[in-house]
Amino acid sequence: MLAPMEGVTDYHMRALLTSVGGYDRCVTEFLRVTDHLYPDRVFHRCCPELCEGGKTRAGTPVFVQLLGSDAGALAENAAKAVDMGALGIDLNFGCPAKTVNRHGGGSSLLRTPARVGEIVAAVRKAVPGTIPVTAKIRLGFDNPDPVLSIAEQVVGAEASELCIHARTRNDGYRPPAHWHLIEQVRARLHIPVIVNGEIWSPDNAQQALSDSACSDMMLGRGALSVPDLACQVRANAQGLRHENLGWPQIVRLLDQLLATAVDLPVIYAGNRTKQWLTYLRRGYPAAADLFTRIKRMRTVTDMAQVLALEKARLESA
């Protein structure tokens, strides 16, 4: 699965990464639910794929992720998302952002496992049984001791799957990820458990699956650093040969992403491309040089010219 990353894996990024291949599912960035039912336009902004059969252009199913603490409001919005064509509902209990946590959402709910169960149960009851209801959690808020009780609440509420980011909220994104702590949870549950966190390479993926005893994984920042990571993981697991994406192919993907920014306000139209380059630097050294060349540019036109020059240089090399 491709992980939901706020401000990163939007509609255009989901389309690009699934066009590269290797993914069975995506999850939207979270839709923050407070106490009211959103109008159609909000769901369409969060998940434009609702107008496209609930799938990316490459045919990858997309689940709508909801975040909040009001079980009734979450259930009501989940039902509407499904009525609009959502293929599944994912519930966010893992976001570590301080702003979200201060308002009782995301990983702050991990301190009260019973409330997690209440929310999952309300959403499960509100949508048809044929629609998957999944949950994403961390190992805990400040320590991993309650992770099993949290997971049991999710299962007791009849969730379809549980994804566990192998760090606590207080760990943030600091390495390492504690994949081995997921194994004790997976052994006690009868629903699929998905391992997530600190998977940057096929070797990491193999180790994460081995340590957690899971058979499924969710890729986040690693997928941004190596856009064909899902393909590499699949090939490695099957003993097949995979031709990794080269820098020329990455530049073409960057060009495609930049092209989607033309309708955005000028002040931040190119920010997503710059942001992606910061991730790509881990997998492609040439990304650091390209980022240096465009980081102070403010218009899509200027950035497009630099990308055009980079493509020309690569073609003539």
Phi and psi in degrees as a GROMACS rama.xvg file:
@    title "Ramachandran Plot"
@    xaxis  label "Phi"
@    yaxis  label "Psi"
@TYPE xy
-94.9119  125.475  LEU-2
-70.5306  150.964  ALA-3
-79.9337  126.321  PRO-4
-130.935  113.24  MET-5
-58.0572  127.879  GLU-6
77.1773  6.78963  GLY-7
-128.724  -62.5278  VAL-8
-89.439  66.9468  THR-9
-81.6754  -172.591  ASP-10
-53.0783  -46.0149  TYR-11
-69.2426  -39.8195  HIS-12
-68.7456  -38.3848  MET-13
-60.7997  -41.1593  ARG-14
-63.6786  -43.8402  ALA-15
-65.485  -49.8507  LEU-16
-68.1222  -36.1207  LEU-17
-74.8045  -22.8324  THR-18
-69.0501  -29.7184  SER-19
-67.3678  -37.9705  VAL-20
110.66  169.025  GLY-21
102.878  -10.443  GLY-22
-102.072  142.524  TYR-23
-97.4982  -18.6041  ASP-24
-163.449  151.962  ARG-25
-123.075  161.818  CYS-26
-129.939  137.024  VAL-27
-68.7762  164.212  THR-28
-58.8038  154.658  GLU-29
-69.6828  144.951  PHE-30
-101.662  113.999  LEU-31
-76.4017  115.539  ARG-32
-104.077  128.295  VAL-33
-105.691  -91.5355  THR-34
-135.608  18.5537  ASP-35
-140.744  165.939  HIS-36
-89.875  128.031  LEU-37
-77.1543  149.452  TYR-38
-75.0113  167.746  PRO-39
-54.1994  -40.9434  ASP-40
-61.2732  -30.6585  ARG-41
-69.2814  -41.7989  VAL-42
-65.9564  -39.3438  PHE-43
-67.7254  -33.0956  HIS-44
-69.6252  -40.1837  ARG-45
-71.2663  -39.7785  CYS-46
-138.611  78.4488  CYS-47
-57.862  -20.3127  PRO-48
-63.7429  -14.8542  GLU-49
-59.9726  -25.5002  LEU-50
-88.0888  0.748225  CYS-51
-127.122  36.4704  GLU-52
75.9832  14.0933  GLY-53
76.2537  17.4562  GLY-54
-130.47  157.418  LYS-55
-71.35  171.058  THR-56
-61.9915  -22.4213  ARG-57
-84.632  -2.20722  ALA-58
92.0152  13.726  GLY-59
-87.1356  125.191  THR-60
-61.1095  145.895  PRO-61
-124  124.514  VAL-62
-93.3064  145.949  PHE-63
-89.5272  126.244  VAL-64
-99.4112  131.834  GLN-65
-114.648  145.663  LEU-66
-134.092  135.156  LEU-67
165.931  -176.397  GLY-68
-126.709  -5.04891  SER-69
-92.3564  104.02  ASP-70
-58.5711  -40.9782  ALA-71
-65.5833  -44.3366  GLY-72
-66.8108  -38.6496  ALA-73
-64.0609  -41.7347  LEU-74
-63.7766  -42.6525  ALA-75
-64.0975  -43.1983  GLU-76
-71.563  -33.6707  ASN-77
-62.8357  -43.6873  ALA-78
-61.7925  -39.8616  ALA-79
-67.3162  -42.1542  LYS-80
-57.9791  -41.1453  ALA-81
-67.352  -41.5172  VAL-82
-60.0702  -29.5759  ASP-83
-85.8029  -3.95181  MET-84
117.356  6.97216  GLY-85
-63.2093  135.356  ALA-86
-86.5572  -10.6223  LEU-87
-173.139  160.17  GLY-88
-119.792  128.87  ILE-89
-113.699  138.186  ASP-90
-110.457  127.829  LEU-91
-92.1389  110.37  ASN-92
-119.556  22.5358  PHE-93
-123.506  -12.6121  GLY-94
-59.6425  124.496  CYS-95
-91.6515  -0.217115  PRO-96
-59.5753  133.922  ALA-97
-61.0069  -40.1674  LYS-98
-61.2459  -44.702  THR-99
-64.446  -45.1024  VAL-100
-65.9882  -35.3876  ASN-101
-63.4576  -25.4296  ARG-102
-100.778  18.85  HIS-103
79.0613  18.3542  GLY-104
-111.652  179.351  GLY-105
59.5088  -137.629  GLY-106
-71.6941  -11.7568  SER-107
-60.4085  -27.7655  SER-108
-70.9354  -15.2986  LEU-109
-67.145  -15.5526  LEU-110
-78.1684  -11.9337  ARG-111
-132.165  79.0443  THR-112
-52.6862  -34.6415  PRO-113
-63.6825  -34.6084  ALA-114
-69.368  -35.482  ARG-115
-58.4591  -47.0601  VAL-116
-62.5333  -39.4205  GLY-117
-61.7098  -42.8343  GLU-118
-66.7533  -47.136  ILE-119
-60.3405  -43.9897  VAL-120
-62.7309  -41.0613  ALA-121
-64.4466  -42.4582  ALA-122
-69.0911  -41.6906  VAL-123
-59.2708  -40.5748  ARG-124
-70.3417  -27.3179  LYS-125
-83.0464  -18.1032  ALA-126
-116.834  155.56  VAL-127
-57.1888  149.075  PRO-128
-62.4917  -20.1779  GLY-129
-78.7377  -11.32  THR-130
-94.0149  122.405  ILE-131
-64.1411  138.773  PRO-132
-119.647  114.12  VAL-133
-117.065  161.115  THR-134
-132.113  145.511  ALA-135
-121.852  123.196  LYS-136
-128.857  174.99  ILE-137
-109.889  178.852  ARG-138
-64.7864  -21.2484  LEU-139
164.72  -175.238  GLY-140
-85.2613  -62.492  PHE-141
-115.298  -8.57923  ASP-142
-158.021  159.905  ASN-143
-86.9229  4.54586  PRO-144
-57.3328  -39.5095  ASP-145
-86.9701  7.71454  PRO-146
-61.2875  -37.137  VAL-147
-67.3992  -40.9714  LEU-148
-66.4403  -34.8538  SER-149
-64.0008  -47.4692  ILE-150
-61.8569  -39.2317  ALA-151
-66.5287  -32.6741  GLU-152
-65.0568  -41.4084  GLN-153
-63.006  -43.8286  VAL-154
-68.4673  -42.6507  VAL-155
-61.2641  -26.7192  GLY-156
-86.4674  5.20731  ALA-157
71.504  37.4413  GLU-158
-67.4504  156.352  ALA-159
-83.6059  -36.3732  SER-160
-150.704  160.848  GLU-161
-133.418  124.681  LEU-162
-104.361  131.372  CYS-163
-119.164  118.016  ILE-164
-78.8936  122.971  HIS-165
-80.0931  44.0141  ALA-166
-148.146  158.227  ARG-167
-80.7996  171.619  THR-168
-61.965  -41.7626  ARG-169
-69.5048  -22.6873  ASN-170
-68.1534  -26.8005  ASP-171
61.3542  -124.104  GLY-172
-117.805  19.5686  TYR-173
-74.0867  132.768  ARG-174
-70.8972  155.351  PRO-175
-91.1229  170.339  PRO-176
-93.1741  139.177  ALA-177
-98.3863  70.1695  HIS-178
-58.5995  -35.1302  TRP-179
-63.3201  -25.1022  HIS-180
-72.7776  -15.978  LEU-181
-76.474  -27.8216  ILE-182
-59.2965  -41.3304  GLU-183
-65.8901  -28.3015  GLN-184
-76.0319  -48.9505  VAL-185
-57.7469  -37.0384  ARG-186
-65.0016  -21.9676  ALA-187
-99.4354  -4.88157  ARG-188
-109.885  154.301  LEU-189
-106.688  5.4767  HIS-190
-108.98  159.207  ILE-191
-60.4047  139.187  PRO-192
-117.43  133.651  VAL-193
-112.758  128.79  ILE-194
-89.5093  140.922  VAL-195
-146.303  146.9  ASN-196
117.118  120.798  GLY-197
65.0421  35.4515  GLU-198
-104.063  102.226  ILE-199
-109.859  -11.4991  TRP-200
-153.655  165.96  SER-201
-58.3556  -35.0314  PRO-202
-65.5364  -42.6081  ASP-203
-59.2361  -43.0036  ASN-204
-61.7888  -44.9357  ALA-205
-61.8039  -42.3997  GLN-206
-68.3286  -39.975  GLN-207
-61.6335  -43.7495  ALA-208
-65.3127  -41.0746  LEU-209
-65.5456  -47.4755  SER-210
-68.3573  -36.0766  ASP-211
-89.3528  -16.5042  SER-212
63.3315  23.3045  ALA-213
-90.0053  161.978  CYS-214
-112.955  -4.65013  SER-215
-128.454  153.581  ASP-216
-141.167  160.088  MET-217
-120.82  128.866  MET-218
-103.735  133.924  LEU-219
-118.837  -103.442  GLY-220
-61.2484  -29.3997  ARG-221
-61.8976  -34.1668  GLY-222
-70.2289  -27.66  ALA-223
-78.6084  -33.6704  LEU-224
-74.8777  -34.6636  SER-225
-132.02  92.3107  VAL-226
-58.6386  -23.4903  PRO-227
-102.779  25.27  ASP-228
-58.7341  -40.7032  LEU-229
-60.3358  -39.9096  ALA-230
-66.176  -40.8808  CYS-231
-63.0993  -42.437  GLN-232
-62.3933  -45.5442  VAL-233
-61.331  -47.0011  ARG-234
-62.822  -41.7337  ALA-235
-62.7149  -41.7504  ASN-236
-66.9803  -30.1404  ALA-237
-97.7409  1.16781  GLN-238
68.1651  28.9129  GLY-239
-103.006  161.572  LEU-240
-89.07  136.009  ARG-241
-131.976  130.315  HIS-242
-85.5886  104.021  GLU-243
-61.905  148.552  ASN-244
-62.478  133.323  LEU-245
-92.3616  172.017  GLY-246
-59.0412  -40.6282  TRP-247
-56.8426  -38.8059  PRO-248
-69.0086  -35.6499  GLN-249
-65.3706  -40.6588  ILE-250
-61.6765  -38.1293  VAL-251
-64.9469  -38.2012  ARG-252
-65.9345  -40.2671  LEU-253
-61.0367  -40.5593  LEU-254
-62.9871  -40.9074  ASP-255
-64.0525  -41.7364  GLN-256
-65.764  -43.4386  LEU-257
-60.9279  -35.2233  LEU-258
-63.8501  -24.0183  ALA-259
-79.4424  -7.13497  THR-260
-90.395  -0.934971  ALA-261
-62.0286  -26.2429  VAL-262
-95.2827  1.91068  ASP-263
-87.3324  157.984  LEU-264
-55.7537  137.855  PRO-265
-54.8037  -35.8103  VAL-266
-61.1168  -27.3334  ILE-267
-135.828  20.7803  TYR-268
-59.932  -36.8694  ALA-269
-94.2139  4.58121  GLY-270
-64.6334  -35.7661  ASN-271
-64.6862  -37.8618  ARG-272
-67.0111  -42.0674  THR-273
-62.185  -43.1717  LYS-274
-60.3051  -43.0779  GLN-275
-64.4461  -37.9224  TRP-276
-61.1245  -33.1915  LEU-277
-65.7527  -32.689  THR-278
-75.4272  -41.0852  TYR-279
-64.559  -22.611  LEU-280
-58.3127  -28.1246  ARG-281
-68.8843  -36.7198  ARG-282
-99.3021  -18.8899  GLY-283
-138.047  106.39  TYR-284
-55.8649  -33.8585  PRO-285
-63.8382  -19.8334  ALA-286
-66.4398  -30.9664  ALA-287
-64.3883  -42.4285  ALA-288
-65.8798  -43.4096  ASP-289
-64.5954  -39.5393  LEU-290
-61.9717  -41.6286  PHE-291
-60.2288  -35.992  THR-292
-73.5127  -27.214  ARG-293
-112.398  -7.05767  ILE-294
-61.7264  -27.5999  LYS-295
-95.5513  0.293108  ARG-296
-77.533  144.853  MET-297
-113.56  -11.4042  ARG-298
-117.762  148.953  THR-299
-62.048  -36.1781  VAL-300
-60.6155  -46.3459  THR-301
-63.4904  -42.334  ASP-302
-67.2702  -38.3577  MET-303
-63.0801  -35.8855  ALA-304
-65.1202  -40.4303  GLN-305
-64.8031  -42.1488  VAL-306
-64.4785  -38.0354  LEU-307
-62.7892  -41.2415  ALA-308
-64.6765  -38.3812  LEU-309
-66.3638  -41.021  GLU-310
-63.6034  -42.3827  LYS-311
-63.4514  -40.1411  ALA-312
-64.2156  -41.2581  ARG-313
-69.5183  -35.6079  LEU-314
-69.2286  -29.773  GLU-315
-89.7295  -8.50295  SER-316
